[in-house]
């Protein structure tokens, strides 16, 4: 069994897109710029606040970008927990992992101060061994520096680590750091992006009904079998060209070959 599970934040543990999008739109309106549908922000987030603001503005001057960044920092800090919520089953998952003796941590491109604000309001901060948001300490994901720091601080081997996230950035981060990465389909980017990026494991709602009658590839424990507790869904495991659907509620011991 693994020893350390490191999570992305936005789109993985918490649904933050409404507060992010509404805050950026408020700033854009104040600047006299066009606003966006909230769903458009799914593709703008993931690479840190600076790139979010550049993408929201489109063609613009550097002065306009810096103006939006400065406005957004203030507005979003005030509004980051208005509609933001924990995804169904995630809190139960975290407690189950802790009970199993697994160390939990967060590595995100969300600014540290905003990450801490949401953690303090929605989670028990003591659940996490380390929480690393965007700051001057490390380059943003998918550079592996922040994840490598957490692994070294936890004193575990890379083969004993999962990284769990919802976007291509997260899968690439796992690859860059040399750890197994698990994509979650319920987040902001969806299964197609994860598959395209080469995700070996994808957990979340699946459209198919194929059962895992035979699987020779060992599945991570307990994330794939327990990742979305309390939800009526299945788990999709992509390995090479084969996709295996594991029924919701199935235990790893039910999967042949493990």
C-alpha positions as CSV (number, residue, x, y, z in Angstrom):
1,X,0.0,0.0,0.0
2,X,1.1,3.5,-0.7
3,X,2.2,5.8,2.1
4,X,1.6,9.4,0.7
5,X,-1.3,10.7,-1.3
6,X,-0.9,14.3,-2.7
7,X,-3.9,16.0,-4.1
8,X,-4.5,18.9,-6.5
9,X,-7.0,21.3,-5.1
10,X,-9.4,23.1,-7.6
11,X,-11.4,20.5,-9.6
12,X,-10.1,17.6,-7.4
13,X,-11.0,18.3,-3.8
14,X,-13.2,21.4,-4.2
15,X,-15.5,22.9,-6.9
16,X,-14.3,26.5,-7.1
17,X,-15.1,27.5,-10.6
18,X,-18.2,29.6,-9.8
19,X,-16.3,31.9,-7.4
20,X,-13.3,32.1,-9.6
21,X,-15.3,32.9,-12.7
22,X,-17.6,35.4,-11.0
23,X,-14.6,37.2,-9.4
24,X,-12.7,37.5,-12.7
25,X,-15.9,38.7,-14.5
26,X,-16.5,41.3,-11.9
27,X,-13.0,42.6,-12.5
28,X,-13.3,42.5,-16.3
29,X,-16.5,44.5,-16.1
30,X,-14.8,47.1,-14.0
31,X,-12.1,47.3,-16.6
32,X,-14.6,47.6,-19.4
33,X,-13.6,44.3,-20.9
34,X,-15.9,41.4,-22.1
35,X,-16.8,38.8,-19.6
36,X,-17.1,35.0,-20.1
37,X,-19.5,32.2,-19.4
38,X,-18.5,30.5,-16.2
39,X,-18.0,27.2,-18.0
40,X,-15.2,28.9,-20.1
41,X,-13.1,29.2,-17.0
42,X,-12.8,25.4,-16.8
43,X,-10.1,25.7,-19.5
44,X,-8.5,28.9,-18.1
45,X,-7.6,27.6,-14.6
46,X,-4.9,25.2,-13.7
47,X,-1.7,27.0,-14.4
48,X,-1.8,29.7,-11.7
49,X,-3.4,33.1,-11.2
50,X,-1.2,35.0,-13.7
51,X,-2.1,32.7,-16.6
52,X,-5.7,32.7,-15.6
53,X,-5.8,36.5,-15.9
54,X,-4.0,36.5,-19.2
55,X,-6.4,34.0,-20.7
56,X,-9.4,35.9,-19.4
57,X,-8.2,39.1,-21.1
58,X,-7.1,37.6,-24.4
59,X,-5.3,40.2,-26.5
60,X,-4.2,42.9,-24.0
61,X,-1.3,45.0,-22.8
62,X,1.0,44.0,-20.0
63,X,-0.4,46.9,-18.0
64,X,-3.9,45.5,-18.4
65,X,-2.8,42.1,-17.3
66,X,-1.2,43.4,-14.1
67,X,-4.3,45.5,-13.4
68,X,-6.5,42.5,-13.6
69,X,-4.1,40.4,-11.5
70,X,-4.1,43.0,-8.8
71,X,-7.9,43.5,-8.8
72,X,-8.5,39.7,-8.9
73,X,-6.3,39.1,-5.9
74,X,-8.5,41.4,-3.8
75,X,-11.9,40.4,-5.2
76,X,-11.3,36.7,-5.1
77,X,-9.9,36.7,-1.6
78,X,-13.2,38.3,-0.5
79,X,-15.3,35.8,-2.5
80,X,-13.4,32.5,-2.6
81,X,-15.9,30.7,-0.3
82,X,-19.3,32.0,-1.5
83,X,-20.2,29.1,-3.7
84,X,-17.1,26.9,-3.4
85,X,-17.8,23.4,-2.0
86,X,-16.2,20.1,-1.4
87,X,-17.0,17.4,-4.0
88,X,-19.4,14.7,-2.8
89,X,-17.5,11.9,-1.1
90,X,-14.2,13.6,-0.9
91,X,-14.2,14.3,2.8
92,X,-15.1,10.7,3.5
93,X,-12.3,9.6,1.2
94,X,-9.8,11.7,3.1
95,X,-10.8,10.4,6.4
96,X,-10.6,6.8,5.1
97,X,-7.1,7.4,3.8
98,X,-6.0,8.9,7.1
99,X,-7.5,5.9,9.0
100,X,-5.5,3.6,6.6
101,X,-2.4,5.4,7.8
102,X,-1.8,7.3,4.5
103,X,-0.2,10.8,4.8
104,X,-2.2,13.5,2.9
105,X,-0.9,16.6,1.3
106,X,-1.9,19.3,-1.2
107,X,0.2,20.7,-4.1
108,X,-1.7,23.3,-6.2
109,X,-1.2,26.2,-8.5
110,X,-3.8,28.2,-6.5
111,X,-2.1,31.1,-4.6
112,X,-1.2,30.0,-1.1
113,X,-3.3,32.7,0.7
114,X,-6.4,31.7,-1.2
115,X,-5.8,28.0,-0.7
116,X,-5.3,28.5,3.0
117,X,-8.6,30.5,3.2
118,X,-10.6,27.7,1.7
119,X,-8.9,25.0,3.7
120,X,-9.6,26.9,6.9
121,X,-13.3,27.2,6.1
122,X,-14.1,23.8,4.5
123,X,-11.5,21.3,5.9
124,X,-9.8,20.4,9.1
125,X,-6.3,21.8,8.3
126,X,-4.7,19.1,10.5
127,X,-5.8,16.5,7.9
128,X,-2.9,17.6,5.7
129,X,0.8,17.0,6.3
130,X,1.7,19.8,4.0
131,X,-0.3,22.4,1.9
132,X,1.7,24.0,-0.9
133,X,0.0,26.7,-3.0
134,X,1.5,29.1,-5.6
135,X,4.1,31.4,-4.1
136,X,7.7,32.4,-4.6
137,X,9.0,29.2,-3.0
138,X,8.5,27.0,-6.0
139,X,7.8,27.2,-9.7
140,X,4.2,26.3,-10.7
141,X,3.1,22.8,-11.7
142,X,3.9,20.8,-13.8
143,X,7.5,21.6,-12.6
144,X,8.1,18.9,-10.0
145,X,9.9,21.0,-7.3
146,X,6.9,21.4,-5.0
147,X,5.9,17.8,-5.2
148,X,9.5,16.6,-4.7
149,X,9.7,18.8,-1.6
150,X,6.6,17.2,-0.1
151,X,7.9,13.7,-0.9
152,X,11.3,14.4,0.7
153,X,9.8,16.1,3.7
154,X,7.5,13.1,4.3
155,X,10.5,10.8,4.1
156,X,8.9,8.3,1.6
157,X,10.1,6.7,-1.6
158,X,8.5,7.9,-4.9
159,X,7.1,4.4,-5.5
160,X,5.1,4.9,-2.4
161,X,3.4,8.1,-3.6
162,X,0.2,8.9,-5.5
163,X,-0.6,12.3,-7.1
164,X,-4.3,12.9,-7.7
165,X,-5.6,15.6,-10.0
166,X,-8.1,16.5,-12.7
167,X,-6.1,18.1,-15.5
168,X,-3.3,17.5,-17.9
169,X,-1.1,19.6,-15.7
170,X,-1.5,17.0,-12.9
171,X,-0.7,14.0,-15.1
172,X,2.4,15.8,-16.5
173,X,3.4,16.7,-12.9
174,X,3.3,13.1,-11.8
175,X,5.4,12.1,-14.9
176,X,7.9,14.9,-14.2
177,X,8.2,13.9,-10.5
178,X,8.4,10.2,-11.3
179,X,5.3,9.2,-9.3
180,X,2.0,7.5,-10.2
181,X,-0.7,10.0,-11.1
182,X,-4.4,9.4,-11.0
183,X,-6.8,11.6,-12.9
184,X,-10.3,12.3,-11.6
185,X,-13.0,12.7,-14.2
186,X,-15.4,14.8,-12.1
187,X,-13.2,17.8,-12.2
188,X,-12.9,20.8,-14.5
189,X,-11.2,19.2,-17.5
190,X,-12.8,15.8,-17.9
191,X,-11.8,12.4,-19.1
192,X,-10.9,13.3,-22.7
193,X,-8.0,15.6,-21.6
194,X,-6.7,13.0,-19.1
195,X,-6.7,10.3,-21.7
196,X,-5.0,12.5,-24.3
197,X,-2.3,13.4,-21.7
198,X,-1.6,9.7,-21.2
199,X,-3.2,9.2,-17.8
200,X,-2.7,5.6,-16.7
201,X,-5.5,5.7,-14.1
202,X,-8.8,7.7,-14.4
203,X,-11.4,7.6,-11.6
204,X,-14.8,9.0,-11.9
205,X,-18.2,8.6,-13.7
206,X,-18.0,6.3,-16.7
207,X,-20.5,5.9,-19.5
208,X,-19.7,2.2,-20.2
209,X,-20.9,-0.8,-18.2
210,X,-17.9,-3.2,-18.9
211,X,-17.0,-5.1,-15.7
212,X,-13.5,-5.9,-14.6
213,X,-13.5,-9.7,-15.2
214,X,-9.8,-9.9,-15.5
215,X,-7.1,-7.3,-14.8
216,X,-3.5,-8.3,-14.6
217,X,-2.3,-4.8,-13.8
218,X,-2.1,-4.0,-10.1
219,X,-4.4,-1.2,-9.2
220,X,-3.5,1.4,-6.5
221,X,-5.0,0.8,-3.1
222,X,-7.3,2.2,-1.9
223,X,-7.8,5.1,-4.3
224,X,-9.2,3.4,-7.3
225,X,-11.6,1.2,-5.3
226,X,-12.7,3.9,-2.8
227,X,-12.1,7.2,-4.6
228,X,-15.7,8.4,-4.9
229,X,-17.4,7.2,-1.8
230,X,-21.2,7.5,-1.5
231,X,-21.6,8.2,-5.3
232,X,-23.4,6.0,-7.9
233,X,-20.6,5.8,-10.4
234,X,-17.9,3.5,-11.7
235,X,-14.1,3.8,-11.9
236,X,-12.3,3.8,-15.2
237,X,-8.8,2.5,-15.3
238,X,-7.0,3.2,-18.5
239,X,-3.9,1.1,-19.1
240,X,-2.3,1.0,-22.6
241,X,-5.2,0.6,-25.0
242,X,-7.4,-1.2,-22.5
243,X,-10.0,0.5,-20.3
244,X,-11.4,-1.4,-17.4
245,X,-14.6,-0.3,-15.6
246,X,-14.7,-1.2,-11.9
247,X,-18.2,-1.1,-10.5
248,X,-18.8,1.5,-7.7
249,X,-18.4,-0.1,-4.3
250,X,-16.2,-2.9,-5.5
251,X,-13.2,-3.7,-3.4
252,X,-9.7,-4.2,-4.7
253,X,-9.9,-7.8,-3.5
254,X,-12.7,-8.4,-6.0
255,X,-10.4,-7.6,-8.9
256,X,-8.7,-10.6,-10.4
257,X,-5.0,-10.4,-10.9
258,X,-4.3,-8.1,-8.0
